[in-house]
């Protein structure tokens, strides 16, 4: 099984990428989130998940290990295949998906095209207790960020009545995406997600 591929990105669409490595072009299915972080004609590195069956040989590529791990968890859910998992990860970020599952928010999952009520419920039931890997990653991200800013915003938002775990996840994502942000702006942005 392949772990990752590193090479020249010779073709790029929102659904797939062709990565040339050692003179061979590899067709790799990708998510829209991964697509948004790639540039055609540049070197790239994608972590991979390979599916080998009698009737199928497919490679799925992801920009980071977190997205691949969530993909692997999604395809363990009864009724969720590789293409459905890719569609979910194209519509929702890993953090949004973790939050939807942990809060049992069926509406967010149903907002993904092709996901009905039963599939959304199955995803929540089967994955709710399997998100501990991601909690470790989230706390590691948190410790590397500006702890004072994070703590101040967390205190302010929990005093407004928002639950600490939800606020924590939103703040981590916002701080990860916005390096030079002030406290006031961080709180205003966080309120849009809560």
C-alpha positions, -999 to +999 in steps of 0.1 A: +000+000+000+012+035-008+017+060+020+023+092+001+033+105-033+056+135-040+060+149-075+050+174-101+013+183-103+007+180-140-031+180-140-056+194-114-094+195-112-117+197-081-122+159-084-088+146-093-051+153-097-024+138-118+009+137-100+040+128-121+066+109-101+097+093-117+081+096-152+048+080-143+015+100-140-007+088-111-044+096-113-055+105-077-090+112-065-090+143-043-114+164-022-123+200-029-105+210+003-073+194-009-078+209-044-079+244-029-044+239-014-027+227-046-013+246-076-009+230-111+027+228-123+042+228-088+057+201-066+032+186-042+030+159-016-003+140-010-009+113+016-027+084+000-054+058+006-055+030-019-085+008-026-078-025-043-107-047-053-114-072-080-133-046-100-115-014-088-081+001-083-084+036-070-061+060-052-074+088-030-051+117-021-052+142+008-034+173+017-028+162+053-030+131+076-060+144+095-082+145+063-070+110+053-078+096+088-113+111+087-118+096+052-108+062+066-132+065+095-160+075+072-156+045+049-160+022+078-196+034+082-222+011+067-235+027+035-207+052+031-184+044+003-152+061-008-169+085-032-195+095-005-167+100+020-148+122-005-180+142-011-185+147+026-149+159+030-153+182+000-183+199+016-171+200+052-137+206+067-125+179+091-131+203+121-167+210+109-173+173+105-159+165+140-181+192+155-212+180+136-206+144+148-198+153+184-228+176+186-250+151+168-260+178+143-278+158+116-287+190+097-250+198+089-244+162+076-276+163+056-264+196+039-240+174+020-255+164-014-266+127-013-266+123+025-300+115+038-314+113+073-305+076+078-269+079+066-264+111+087-277+092+118-254+062+110-224+084+107-231+100+141-238+067+158-208+048+144-182+076+146-191+096+177-169+074+200-141+071+174-130+108+174-105+106+202-076+106+177-087+140+165-091+154+200-054+146+206-045+165+174-068+194+183-052+198+217-017+196+201-027+224+177-041+244+206-009+242+226+012+255+197-010+285+192-010+318+211-024+304+244-031+338+259-053+349+230-070+315+229-076+316+267-090+351+267-114+344+238-125+311+254-133+329+287-152+356+270-173+333+249-181+308+276-192+337+298-217+345+270-232+310+275-215+290+247-202+255+256-165+252+262-158+222+238-176+240+209-159+273+216-125+255+219-128+238+185-139+270+167-111+291+183-085+265+173-096+265+137-098+303+136-063+308+152-049+281+128-063+300+098-056+336+110-021+340+124-023+378+130-057+383+146-066+404+176-088+394+205-119+415+194-117+402+158-113+366+170-144+368+192-165+384+164-154+357+140-160+329+165-196+342+171-203+336+134-195+299+138-213+293+172 
